[in-house]
Amino acid sequence: MKNKNSIWTLTVALAGFLFGFDTVVISGANLPIKELWGTSPAFHGWFIMSMALWGTVIGAMFGGIPTDKLGRKKTLFWIGVLYTISAIGSAIAFDPYMFSFFRFIGGVGVGASSVTVPTYLSEVSTKENRGRIVARYQFMIVLGIFIAFISNYLLVGVGGDNDWRVMLGVEAIPAIIYSILVLGVPNSPRWLLLYKNDVNGARSVLERLGIKNIEESLSEIKQSVTEGVKEKLFSVKFSTPLKLAFAIAFFNQLSGINFILYYAPEILEQAGLAGKESLGSSISIGLVNLVFTILGMSLVDKLGRKTLLVFGSIGYIVSLFAVAYCFYSDANSISLLSFICLFIASHAIGQGAVIWVFISEIFPTSIRANGQSFGSGTHWVFAAIITAITPIFLDSSYGIFKENPYPIFIFFGVFMTFQLLWVLFVMPETKGKSLEELQEELTQ
């Protein structure tokens, strides 16, 4: 049963691979598309680069509805369909408007997956392994990012002037595979109890998951479901988890992580690396992300969410101010790349390993999907804004910091100092507690 549980949770977490691949594959298409269609920096930022993120905002904000109404499993399948449509449509787009539309579709899939996947994984895990299980989603995200960087690098020259079409189109392959595989996973036992009142179905899933003390687990779930079935997300009772979800999502994006991942080749070119060399260096960023995510996964249930965020925050602060200094002092590109890799490592072991776990466990079962939508939506709103305005600062023609982007990294470093203070004095530790225990603790 344990092996089956691992297969099911890894299958569901594969949505994270598509998430990571879809969001970062655009970095390789960024400059070719800009040259092909000759759009203005504002149009390129708000439509070409960030349209997927605006779709992500919509998917995140409303993803809780199908997650609850259709169920976690069916929603996961349709997320795979959205990824497939987006990959094929983006690859064959004949103008920037068609391209933006299909990127938006993929973004909806990303946003919905950031709601449905952590919700599902938290509901089929135990308090002892929940951090590690939900963190599989983050592992798959960074694996997708890593593979996207490698894919972009290897596909340079394959399609001539249409390299970017191949880069974007290959995503359809894993998207189709995922859509088929996810049909074989069971429904969430908590969803079966809350929305279907299917006690036998929930018991059967718990048995298949290898959960001990099934009747006791059923009793706890039924009690939490009964207590919260008629409650709404935006109420005084849930003010604490709402504030916590907003804060961790806000700080996640004010670290600058999406800014660096989306514009890594451009940033590295600005530091003196040539086009393909910058794409190659981006692979090292993806590799560091992957290695330290694995480390974060192994520690999230041992050291706890709060401890990892303390380590990550300190690493953020050191690396961001160091990158700013590298740009300011015109340091060599190797030094710059090293500090960017330190930044990525700090994110992977801190925010990357914690955010989806933390948001998925602080809301009660009756509002978990909607709570996940709120936290995820906050995350993606700030991600979209930052990605959209970046060309205004970096563009070679009239960017505010076109000569030297060091103030941008100082800005992010200041906010990470605020994050460290929040983690130390506000954030609660959630490791080792059942979802029902956390519900009682955070909603008094």
C-alpha positions, 0 to 999 in steps of 0.5 A: 500500500505504501508503494501505491501511495507513493505512485499516486502522490508522485503522479499527482505531483507531476502537475508541478513538473508541467507547472515548472516547465510551462512557466520557465520555458518562456525564458528561452523564447523571450528574446526571439519572440521580441525580435520576431514581432517587434513589440514594445517593451510594455506590450512584451511585458504585459502580454507576451511574458506575463499573460500566462501569469494573468491566466495563473491568477485566474486559475488560482483565484477560481481553482477552488470551485472545480476542486470542490465541485468536480472533485480533486481528481477530475480537476487534476485531469482537466488541468492536464488538458489545459497544459496540452492545449496551451503547448500546442497553441503557443507553438503554432501561434501566428501573431502575438495576440494568438500567442498570448491567448494560448499562454493564458490558457496554460496559465489557468492550468498552472494556477489551478494546479497550485490550488488542487495539487497541494490540497489533494496531497495534504488530504492523502498524507499523515501528520508525520509525512505531510511536509514531505508529501506536499513538497513533492509538488515543489520538487516536480516544479523545480524538476520542470524548471531544470528540464525546461532550461536544458530543453531550451539549451538543446533545442537552439538551432533545431528549428532555425528561426522557429526554435522557440516554437519547438521549445514551447511545443514539446510540453504537450508530450508530458502533458498528455502523459500526465492527463492519462496517468492521473485518471488512475489515482483515487479521490481524496477521502476528505473530499468524499466525506465533505462533498459526497457524504461517502463514508465507505468510499472514504474508508476504502481510500484510507485503506488503500493509502495504508492509513493506520487507525482508519476508524479514528481518522474517519471520526476526526475528519467527520468531526472537522467537516461537521463543524465547518461545513457552513462556514465561509472563507472570509470571516473573522474566525479564519483571519489568522490563516488568511493573514498567514497565507497572504504573508508567505505568498507576498514574501515569496514573490518579493524575493524576486524568484520569478524575476530571476527565473523568467529573465535569467538569460537576459540578466546573464547577458547583461552581465556579459555572457553571450546568448547561448552561453547565458542559456547554458548558465541558466541550466546551472541555476536549474540544477542548484534549484533541484538539488536544494529542493531535494534537501529542503524536502528531506528537512521540512518534516525534521527541522520544520517549516519555520526553521527552513524559512529562517535559513532561506531568509538569511540566504536571500539577504546575503545573496541579493545584496551580493548580486546588487554589489556585483552589478554595481562594481561591475564584477566578473560574470562568474561571481555574479552567477555564483551569488545568483545560484546562492539565491536559488539555493536559499529559495529552494531550501526555504520558501520553495520547500515551505510555501505550498506545504504551509498554505495547504495545511493552515486551512480547515477541510471545509474551506481548504480549497478556497483557502489555497486559492486565496494564498495561491492567488496572492502569490500569482498576482504579485508574480504577474505584476513583477514579471509584467513590469520587468521589461520597463526596467531592463529593456535596452532601449529605455529601461530605467535600469538598462545600464545597471539593474543593481537597485532591483536586487537591493529592493528585493533584499530589503523585503527579504529582511522584512520576511526574516522578521515575520518568520521569527516573530509571527509565523507559527510552526506546523510540523508534526500536527494533524490537519484537524489539530491545526484547524483547532489551533488556528481558528480559535 
